[in-house]
Each structure stands twice: as C-alpha cells, then as structure tokens.
C-alpha cells in the first residue's frame, strides 16, 4: 500500500517533517558543536547568533505551516485519515528536534525526552489498537494543547537564549539565572501536559472501543 501525499495540506505536512534535520544542523553549528560539559555561561557567550536565528526561523516556519495545512485542509474539505495521522506525527518530530537540541546543551533534562518518547510511543500504540477495530483517532484537544505547550516552551527558551547572548557582561549572571529558571519551568509544564494528554488518549480509545463493541 502506497502512502500518497497527494494534496497541498499533506505536502505541507511532509515538508514540515523534512525541516527538522535542518533545524538540528543549524542549532549544532550555532553552538559550535558543543554539548554537555560546557557551562551555560560559555554556551551563551560563544553562541553564533546568525546561525541560531536561522534555526529559530525554521522552527517558526514549522509552526506556521502547522496552522496553514490545517486551515487549508478544512477550507478545501481535504481532511483525510492520512492527514489525521501525519499531522500530529509532524508536530511531534519538529518539537522533538527542538527539545533534543535543548537537551544537548543541558537546558532540558533527559527525563523530559524520555516522557516525550513514552507518550508518543503509547499514543501511537493506542491508535494502532483503535485502527485494528476500524477506528481512526484524530488529534485530541489535549494533544493540541500538548503540542502548543511544546512549541511555546521551546520558543520561549530559544528566544531567552538569544536575548541572554546580547545581555551586557555586567548582567550576564542574572541572564543565566533567568534562562535556567525558565528551562526548569518549561520542563515541568511540558512534562505535565505530556502525561495529561497520554491519559486523555487512553480513555478516549477505551471509550471508543467500548461504544463500538456495544453497537
């Protein structure tokens, strides 16, 4: 069975998938390939702003395309089962790329990436279970909120990194403290939203299977 991205919304979704490697590469170049072992102060001071802004632009483009493909699909009545599955997958991969970068420089803890993996793997499994019963589980509101929290959290952290780079040396200690505090807040907020969304999908699939078995 061939998977065909044969309408504009699906093609935009596919493009969003392929932008993630470019984001990771530009971020890696912007930090000179450094990762764990470098202090936050060193990370910020050696940041290459041109490449970093390019990475930010790609991430913003991914987020904009997410809104555009959904709008076009609804407007032109091109909502498909493939789109319902591919759109959240593209969201996940684009956000995962950004958080992988943030973990690489020590701003995001490993446990958050683990929670993201567990959530996405579990939801994918639930969708497969639903599909085996003839059910297509579209993106849930909690899933959209999860994606929003991931996107906003990454935006805030990345922008805070860029601003911290331009803070005068006399205030650099304060800027680093703010950055690390924001990183901790984002980690806990996103982690909580991931778990809430997982629980919501689990109960949604359970209810849908129950209703179908009774019909």
N, C-alpha and C positions, 0 to 999 in steps of 0.2 A: 504493500500500500504506500503510494507516494504522498508526501506531505507537500501541498502546494500553497505558497504564499501568493495567491492569485488576485488580491485586491489591494488597493492603496493602504488601508489601515494595517493589513497583515505585513505588507512590505516595510512600513514604518516600524512596526514591532520587530521585524527581523533585523533592520538596521540598528535598532537600539541594542540588540544582542551583540552585534559586532563592534559597537563603540567601546564596550567595556575594556578589551585589551589595550586600546589606545589610551584610555584613562589611566590604567595601571602603569603603562610605559612612561607616560608624561610625568606622572607623580614620582616614579622611581628616578627619572632623570632630574626632576626638580629638587630632590633631596640628595643628589649625588650618589644614589645607590646605597645610602647608609640605612641602617635599621636599628634593631635593638643593640644597646651598648653605648649609643650616643645620647647624651643628656638632652632634655627638651630645649634648654638654652642654646646648645650647639646646633640642634636641628633648626631652630628658628633663625639663628644668625647666619647660617650657611644656605638657607633656602634660596633657590633661584626663582624669583618672582615671575619672570616671563613664562617659563615652562609651567609653573604652578597655576598661573591664571589660565593657561591653555587647558590644563586638566580640569579646572573649575568650569570652564566654558563647555567642555564635553559633557560634564556631569549635568550642567544646566540644560544642555541640548537633549540629553536623555530624558530629563524630567518634562521638558516642554513637549517632546514627541509623545510621551505617555498620555498627555492631555489631548494632543491633536489626534492620535489614532483612535482613541475612544470617541471623541466628538464626531469624526468622520464616519466611523462605523455606525453610530446611532443615526446620524443625519441621512446617510445614504442606505440605511437598512442593510448593512453588510456585517451585522453581528453574526459570527459563526462559532461553532463548537471549538474549532481550532483556535480562534481568537480568544475565546474564554479561557483556554488553557495556556496559550502562548504569551498573552499579555502579562499575567502575574509572574510567569517564568522570567520574562524580560525585565520586569521590575526587580525581581529577586537578584538576578545576575548583575544588573547595573549597581544596585545598592551593595551587594556583596563585594563587588570590586572596590568600591569606595571604602568600605569598612575594613577590607583586607589591607588596604594601604595605610589606614589609620592604625591598625593593629601593628603593622610592620614598624611604625615609628614609635610604638609604645603608648599611644594615647588611648587606644581601645584595648581592653583586656581580652585575653584568649577565650575566657568563658563566654563572652558575648557572641563570638563567632561560633562557638560550639552550640549555644542556644539557637542561633540562626539556622545552623545545619539541622539540628534536631527538629525544629519547627517545620522547615521546608521539606525535609525528608518525610516527616509524619503526614503533613498535608498532602503531599504527592501520593503517598500510600493510601490515604483515605479517599482520594479522587479515583485511584485505580480500583479500589473496592467498590466505590459508587458506580463506576463505569461498568464493572462486571455485573451490576444489577440494572444496567440500562439507564443510569442517572448521570447527568453532566452537572458537576458542581461549579457554578460560576463564582467569580470573586465575591466574597462576603464583605459586608461593610467593615467588619473588624480587620479583614485583610487589607482593605483600602487604608484604614487608619494606621495599621502596622506599617504599610509602605510609606504613608505620609510621615510617620514618626521617624522612619529610617532616613528618608530624603531630607527632612528638615534638620534632623540631628547631624547628618553629615554636612549639610550646607553650613550650619552654624559653626561646626568645628573647623571646617576648611577655611571659612571666612575669618574665624578668630586666629587661626594660624597665620594667615596673610597679614592681618592687622598687626599681630604681635611682631612680625618681621620689621615693620616700619616704626614701631614704638622706640622712642629715644632710649639710649643706653641707661640713662638715669632711672627710667621707669620699667626697665626690662624685667626685673624680678617680679613686679606686680603683674605684668602682662603674662608671664609664665604661670603664675599662680592662678590667674583668671582662666587661662587656657586649660590647665589641668583640672580645675573645678568644673568647667563646662564639660570636659571629657567625661568626668565621673557621673555628672547628672545625665548626660546623654546616654551613657551606658546603662544605667539603671532604668531610665524611662523606656528605652528601646527594648531592653530585656523583658520588662513587664508587659509591653504591648505584644511581643512575640508569643509569650505564654498565654495571654488572654485570647489572642487570635487562634492559637492552636486549640484551645478548649472550645472556642466557638465553632470551628470547623468540625471538630469531633462530634459535638452534639447535633450540628446541622446534618451531617451524614447519617448519624444514628437515627434521627427523626425521619429523614427522607426514606431510608431503608424500611423503617417500621411502617410508614404510611403505604409504601408500595406493596409490602407483603400482605397488608390488610385489604388492598384494593382488588 
